Structures are given as structure tokens and as C-alpha cells.
């Protein structure tokens, strides 16, 4: 799957082991995540949800059997209650203005004991702690949609950064998931180590020695409690 390094890919696959969902919604879907889901769950009915029309067009061209829906995850009234067995929520929550609304909707459309696997950046990662210590802004949290590199050091300002209005620490993610009706089944935090990543060798070492709450990317597996 594009974007993920081998380590994160392995974690997601491990969290999906043993699942046999008949119905799936892929929130923030793209052709790469659909490829990934179809590989693991070839018999499942997949619904691709996104507010990016181009991403949905690409999915429709490549996967004729996948249902594409132009929809915001904060209001998924197009789906009935208790419809899905599984939700894949890949690097999306940090982009959502009202994440609690989105998670309440995920809880509503998931069946009892339905499972969701989500990934999101960790606000309290090691590099953000260092940047804050020296008076800079965290790299994965933006304060302006127009000016996305405010407060960063010069070597980071050159990068094309994503708009992340909501970013969670491990503790905050656990709490919002529990408050919106989910039970945590598993949670793993590791550093990005994909080829070309800056300080890649250092990140490998930090994966060994740092506590999880200091690493960069959170992957969580939860079930719906009703």
C-alpha cells in the first residue's frame, strides 16, 4: 500500500488477521487503500467514502465492483445504522474538524462488536517534543489551511505539508475512542522508516529504544460497544 512503510503495513495486516467482514467502509478512500483491502478481504462488499471527487473517479475506473460515495465522515446518513462489519480509517482523523462527530458516526454505522482499524500521526512524537523544546511548532499539526508551515524551522518550511487541524497524542486518542463508544483491542506506535525518509537510520534505532508514546504513527484496532 502506498505511503506506508513495511513496518506500519505489517501492523495493519496483523490487526486484520482473523477478520472476515462481509461489508467494509473505507473512509478517506483511494485506489491504493482499495487495492489493499481487496487483497486481504477479496469477498467483501467495499464502500469507498471520500470528499475528493478525483479520488473516487480513480477508484471507479479501477474497481467497477466497489461502491463510491461522495460523503463527509462527519455525516454519514447515507448509511443505515449497524450496516458495516469493518471500517478502515487510514490517515484521516487528523484532517477532520470535528473528529468526535466522525467517530460517533463510525460507531452508529458499525454493527455491534464491529471492528475499526485506524492510523493517525502522534502529536507527542519525539521530533515534536524536540521542536517544542526549542520554541518551534509541531510538524504534523497546522494552525492555518493557507499558511501550513507557520512556526517551523527553515529546513521543514521547504516541505509540502498536509493540513492537520486535529492531531492526537496516544492518550488523547484512547480517550476520544472510548468516549465515542469503542473498546480498544490493540494499539501500536512506531516511527516512519520508509525509503527516503529523513533520519531513517535514527528512526530505526528510536523504534527500539523509545517508549510508544514518543513514536510517530499510531495504529489502533477497536470494536464497537453497544
N, C-alpha and C positions, 0 to 999 in steps of 0.2 A: 504494500500500500504506500502510495506517495506520501511524503512528508515525514513519516515515522522512520526512525532508525530501527535496527534489528531488535534492540532491547525492548523498546516500547511495543513493537509488533508482537514479540513473544509474550509479553504480559497480557495484552489484549486477547491473544489466542488462548492462553491458559485460562483466562477468566471466562471464556466462552465454551470451554470443554464441558461436555455432558449436557449442554443445552440442545433442545430440539424444537425451536419455535416454529409455529405454523404461520404466524403473522408478525412482521417486523416493520417498524418505522425508523428510518434513518434521518435524523434531524441535522440540518445543515449539509445535506447530501451532495455528493459529487460523483462523477463516474468512477473515481478511484475507490471511494468507500463502498459503492455498489459492487464493484468487482470483488472486493474483499469479502463482503457479506455473502455474495453468491457462491464464492469458493467454499466458504465454511458451512453455509446453510442452503444448498442448491435446491431444495424442495420448498423453501419458504416463500410466502407471498410478501414481497418487499414494497413498501411505500416510501418514496423519496420526497422529503419535505425541505423546501428552501424558499428564500425570498429573492434569490438570484435566478432570474429567468434564463440566463445563458447557461448556467449550470444544469438546469432542468432540461433544456433543449439538448444538451450534450448527452445526458442520461437517456433521454427518449430515443435518440438516434442509435445509441449503442445497445440499449436494453429495451426491446419492444415489450417485454413482459412485465416491466416494472412500472408501477403507478406513480406518476409525478404530480406533486401538489404544490402550487404556489401558496405558501401559508407561513405565517409567523408563529413560532413555537409558543409565544405568549398567549395565543388564542387559537386553539386547535379544534374549534367547534365543528369542523368538517368531519371529525371522527366521533363515533359513539363512545359512551363510557365502556370501560373494560373490554376493549377491542383487541389490543395487541398483547402478544406473549413476550416481546422483546423490543427494547429501544436501544439504538446505538446513537451516542451523543458525543461526536468527535470534535474537540476543539471549537465548541460553540458557546458554551455557557459564559465565557469571558466577554463575548460580543453582545450579550443580551442586557438591555437597560434594566428590566425588572426580572431578574432570574427566579425570584420566588413564584411569579406568575407562570413562568415556563415550567418549573418543577411541579407546581400544583396541577398543571395540565398534563404533564407526563404521568403523574400519579392517577389522574382521572381516566386516561385512555389505556393504562396498563391493567391487565387482569390481576386479580388477587394473586400474590406471590409471583407476578410477572417480574422479569429481570431487566435492569438497565445497566449498560456499561458506558461510562463517560470518561473523557480525558479533558484536562484543562491545565493551564500553567499554574505554578505555585508562586504566589506573591512573596512568600518568605524564603525564596531560594537564596543560595549562598551569594550569587552575584548581586542580587538586590540588597542584601544586608550590607555588603561592602559599599555599594553605591550610596546608600542612605547614610552610612557611617561618615562618608566624605562629602555629604551635602548634596548628592545628586538624586535624580528621580529613578524609581524602579523601571527596568527596561520593558516589562510586559504589562504596564498599566499606563494608559494615556489619559491626559486631562482635557484634551481638545481633539475633536474629529478633524479639524482643519490643520492644526499645527501639532502633529503627532510626536515630535521629538523634543518637546519642551522639557528643559531641566536635565537633559542627558549630557554626558561628556562628549567632546568633539568626535572621538573615534566611533561613537554609537550614532551620533546625529546624521552621519552619512548613510546609514542603513534605511531601507524602506520598511517602516514599522507598521504593524497591524493596529487597528483601533480596538482597544480593550478597555471599555468603561467599567467592567466589573471583573476583578481578579481576586481569587480566594487563597488564603493560607490553608494548610491541611486542616487545621482546627475549625476554621470558619466553614469550609466545605462540608465537613462531617456534620456540623450543627445545622446548616441550612437543609441538608438532605434529610436529617432526622425530623426537623420541624415541618417538612412538606410531605411526610408520610412514608419515608423509606427506611429500611433497615440495611445497614452496611454489611455486606457479605465478605468483602475483600477490598483492600486499598494498598496501592504500591506507588512509591515515588522514586523516580530515577532522573539522572541528568541526560540531556541530549548528547548523543555521541555519533551522529550520522556523518558520513564523509564530507569534508569541507567545513565542518563546524569549528568555530574558533576555540582554541584551547582544548582541542579534542582529547589529547593525552591526559591533561589535567582533569578533565571531566571523568575519564575512566577511573582515575585514582580517587576522585571525590565520591564516586559511586560506591567505592569500597569503604571509605573511612567516615563519610558524613552521615549523621542521622537523617532519616527520611524527610523530616520536616524542613531540612535545608536544601533538598534537591529540587530540580527544575520542573518536572512534569508529573502531575497526579493522574493516576488511573484508578477509578473506583468501580466496584461492582455492587449493586444494591438491588433489593427486591421491594416490591410494593406491599405495604402492610395495610389491610383493610378490615 
